Amino acid sequence: MPAPRKRPVQGQYDTLSRSSNTPAWIAIAWRVLSVLALIGIAIAVHWFDKEGLRDNYDGHVSFLDVVYFTMISITTTGYGDIAPVTEQARMFDALVVTPIRIFVVLIFIGSAYNFVFKRTWDNWRMRNIQKRLDGHVVVAGFGTSGSEAVKELIARGTPATDIVVIDSNEDGLAVAEAMGCNVIAADATRDETLNNVRIQTARAAIVSAGRDDTSILIVLTIRHLAEKLPISVVVRSSDNELLARQAGATNVINPVNFAGLLLAGSAHGEHIAEYMADLASVTGRVKLIERVVTDEEVGKSVSDLRRKLVARVYRNGVPYGFWEQECHALHPGDLLVEIVPGEDFE
């Protein structure tokens, strides 16, 4: 018997980190102040050691000459009109002013990258990704449930490039991006965000915001923009399941209730919970699939479908069990929910 397929292990983090909430103007101000502080230190030392400088123009080194010499030394290699002549002044220029010059250049380059080039590049990439988004899966919320859903989607064969993750947590988005998904740091309850991820052309949406009220609001917003899109949502309170369906959710999953079902099933047989977990996971020995009845199967009974274990038939949105009269003759357009071997056990 072949061994079950192992899932790829995601990268581990050795350090703690969190995203910065500092506004852009404050970040720029800090960088400017850092540059001014470095220049101020160089000017102060040059002024106190002005005897170590020689002005080849008039022979007198004033404060303005010190400022001029310091700025020229930091921004260029100097013009030679004012030069250090003592060993102390030369050592200071070599060991202090030169590193300050490097730091100042790096600060300005970093600022230009973060606030100009990177944003321009990110906007360009986002527009190009948006043009190609079609038939994708939108995942709103990348917490415990959302991240597990993304891993399972990838394991079931959905390309990571066909998954768009919406979340406000930069650390979670970094993990999703490392998995190959498209990510956007935004509020999924806003029309603008959902339009940016082209919710109208998606094939499914998964909502797991961590709070029932937020999740239901996201469902309402999605349903407002995409009337026929299948939406699956996680709610943790039984009282909110009906509200989620009224908001437009196609599937409502309550992890607490599902855990209770597994626990109750295990009390009636030691293998029931294991089998249900197998059905839910792509790595199990068996799995559930949903498909449309084929032309060759129309008119047949579910019991006539050889090597196929049909658990349920959906006709016009109404479910029928394999034992019911409606399953004795399949109709065009019927949806079959089948139990099939897992990929590693076919």
Long-range contacts (C-beta under 8 A, 24 or more apart in sequence): 1-345, 2-344, 2-345, 3-344, 4-283, 4-284, 4-285, 4-342, 4-344, 5-283, 5-343, 5-344, 6-283, 7-151, 7-155, 7-283, 10-151, 10-175, 10-178, 10-179, 11-178, 17-171, 18-170, 18-171, 19-169, 19-170, 19-171, 24-115, 27-114, 28-111, 28-115, 31-107, 31-110, 31-111, 34-107, 35-104, 35-107, 35-108, 38-74, 38-100, 38-103, 38-104, 39-70, 39-71, 39-74, 39-100, 39-104, 41-96, 41-100, 42-70, 42-73, 42-74, 42-96, 42-97, 42-100, 43-67, 43-70, 45-92, 45-96, 46-70, 46-89, 46-92, 49-86, 49-88, 49-89, 49-92, 51-86, 52-84, 52-85, 52-86, 52-88, 52-89, 52-90, 52-92, 53-82, 53-83, 53-84, 53-85, 53-89, 54-82, 54-83, 54-84, 54-85, 55-81, 55-82, 56-80, 56-81, 56-82, 56-83, 57-81, 57-82, 70-97, 73-97, 73-101, 74-100, 74-101, 74-104, 75-101, 75-104, 126-184, 126-196, 129-182, 130-196, 130-197, 130-198, 133-164, 133-182, 133-197, 133-198, 133-201, 133-202, 134-198, 134-201, 135-162, 135-201, 135-202, 135-203, 136-162, 136-163, 136-164, 136-182, 136-198, 136-201, 136-202, 136-203, 137-162, 137-163, 137-164, 137-202, 137-203, 137-204, 137-205, 137-206, 138-164, 138-166, 138-194, 138-197, 138-199, 138-202, 138-204, 138-205, 138-206, 138-222, 139-163, 139-164, 139-165, 139-166, 139-181, 139-205, 139-206, 139-208, 140-166, 140-167, 140-188, 140-205, 140-206, 140-207, 140-208, 140-209, 140-215, 140-218, 140-222, 141-166, 141-167, 141-188, 141-207, 141-208, 141-209, 141-210, 141-215, 141-218, 142-167, 142-169, 142-172, 142-173, 142-175, 142-176, 143-172, 143-208, 143-209, 143-210, 145-208, 145-234, 145-255, 146-206, 146-208, 147-172, 147-175, 147-176, 149-206, 149-208, 150-176, 150-179, 150-181, 151-179, 152-281, 152-282, 154-179, 154-180, 155-282, 155-283, 156-282, 164-197, 164-202, 166-193, 166-197, 188-218, 188-221, 189-214, 189-217, 189-218, 189-221, 190-221, 191-221, 191-224, 191-225, 194-221, 194-222, 194-225, 195-225, 199-225, 199-226, 199-229, 200-225, 200-226, 200-229, 202-226, 202-229, 203-229, 203-230, 204-229, 204-230, 204-231, 204-232, 205-229, 205-230, 205-231, 205-232, 206-231, 206-232, 206-233, 207-231, 207-232, 207-233, 207-234, 207-249, 208-233, 208-234, 212-236, 212-237, 212-240, 212-244, 215-244, 216-240, 216-243, 216-244, 216-247, 217-247, 219-244, 219-247, 219-248, 219-249, 220-247, 220-248, 222-248, 223-247, 223-248, 278-342, 279-339, 282-342, 282-343, 283-342, 283-344, 284-342, 285-341, 285-342, 285-345, 286-339, 286-340, 286-341, 286-342, 286-345, 287-339, 287-340, 287-341, 287-342, 287-343, 288-337, 288-338, 288-339, 288-340, 289-337, 289-338, 289-340, 290-335, 290-336, 290-337, 290-338, 291-335, 291-336, 291-338, 292-333, 292-334, 292-335, 292-336, 293-330, 293-331, 293-332, 293-333, 293-334, 293-335, 293-336, 295-332, 297-330, 298-330, 298-331, 298-332, 299-329, 299-330, 300-329, 300-330, 301-327, 301-328, 301-329, 301-330, 302-327, 302-328, 302-330, 302-336, 308-336, 308-338, 308-340, 309-338, 309-339, 309-340, 310-336, 310-337, 310-338, 311-337, 311-338, 311-339, 312-336, 312-337, 313-337
